[in-house]
Amino acid sequence: MSATQVSAASVAPKKGGGRRKLTLPVILLIIAGGLALVSLVRLISGANDVTSVGQVAGALELAVPIGLAGLGGLWAERAGVVNIGLEGMMILGTWFGAWAGFQWGPWVGVLFGIIGGALGGLLHAVITVTFGVNHIVSGVAINILAVGATRYLSNYAFDGVEGGSSKQSPRIEAIDRITIPGLSDWLLDIQQKHWFLVSDIAGVVGGLVTNLSWLTVVALLLIPGTWWVLWRTSFGLRLRSCGESPVAAESLGVNVYKYKYIAVVVSGGLAGLAGAFLAIVSTGIYQESQTGGRGYIGLAAMIFGNWMPGGMALGAGLFGFTDSLKLRGGAENVHAMLLLLAILLVAVLIWQLYRKKYVAAAVSAAVSGLLFTWYALTDQVPSQFVDAAPYVTTLLVLSLSAQRLRMPKADGLVYRKGQGK
C-alpha cells in the first residue's frame, strides 16, 4: 500500500461506523419539505414577508460573514487547531479593510482585510503550533488583543479625518451589485401573489439574483472551493491527516507544522474577509464592536455542520435567516416562527418515540405544547425576544444536533514534532 493510501485510510471513516451520508436527492427532498412547511406556516400566520425577496436577500447578506468565519474555523480545525480567535481576526479584518478601503477603494480594502485576519492567524499558529500553548487560551488572548489594537490604531488613522472618529472610519466606496434583469422582476411578481410553495420558491430564488454584491458571489464560491481543496486534492488529504493523526502523518513524510501553519493562516484570512465584508458591504463603514460576536457564531455554525462546508453553510444560513426576520417585520415574523418551531418539535417527538427515547420525547412534547399555547394566545412576541431569536435558534440547533457530531480526532491537541518516536 502506498503512503497516500495509508494516509487516506487514516482520515477516512471506518466501515460500519458513523452515520450514512446524505445523498443529493435526499438533501434536496429535505430542503423542499422544509420550504413547504415554511410556506404552510406563512399561510396560517399571514406573515407574508417570511420568504419574500427582500427577506432572503437580507438573510444572505447577514449569513455571509458568519459563513466565512465558519469556513475559517473549518480550515484550522481540520488541521487540528481550535481557532477561538476567529472573532479577533474578524475585528482585524474590519479595521484593515476599512483603513485601506476608504483610501484606495473597496477591493484593496478587501485584500487588506484578508491580510489583517491572516496576521492574526499567523500569530495564533506561532503561539499554538510552535510554542504549544493551549489553543483556547491563545484564541481568547487574540480576541482581547484585536479589540485593544484596533481601538488604539483608530485614534491615529481615523480621528481627525473627515467623516471619521476614534470609533469609526470615513465612508467606504461601495462594491458593485448585480441584479439579473427580467428574471428578478418576474420572480418578485410571483412572490407577491403569495401562492402556496410557488411564491416561496420564487422569493428564495429571487433573493439570490437581486441586488447581489460581487463579494457575496466570491464568498459563496469559496464554500465548494474549500470542499474541493480539502476533500479532492492530495494537499487537502495531508492537511486533514494532521487533524486526525499527526503522528501517523509525520511517519509518512508529511510536514505537520507546515500544514498546520497554512491552515491557520488561511483560517485567519477567511475570518479577515468576513470582517472586511461587514465593513465594506454590510455597512460601508468601520465601527467599533461591529462584529457583534459573529466569529463565535461562525464557530457554532461550523460545529453544527459537523466540520463540513455544506453543513456549515446551512448553519450560517439559518442564523442569517433568523437575524433577518427581526429586521423585516420584526415581532410578526418571529411570532410566525413560534408556530414553525412548534411543528418541528412535533416531528422531533415522533422521531424520539420511534427510537424509544421517551425522556427526550416528553421534553419535546412539553416545549412544543408551550410554543403552540404561546402562539395561540398572542399576536406578537416581546421585542426582547425578537432581538434574542437568532441566538436562541443557534443554541437550540446545536443542542439538537450535538449527538451526531464528530470532530477531528486530534483537534485541539498539542503536537510536538517527533513525539511518535
Salt bridges, closest charged atoms under 4 A:
ASP49 OD1 - ARG328 NH2 3.27
GLU61 OE1 - ARG177 NH2 3.17
ASP200 OD1 - ARG42 NE 2.78
GLU244 OE2 - ARG78 NH1 3.94
GLU244 OE2 - ARG406 NH2 3.03
GLU288 OE2 - ARG151 NH2 3.25
ASP323 OD1 - LYS326 NZ 3.38
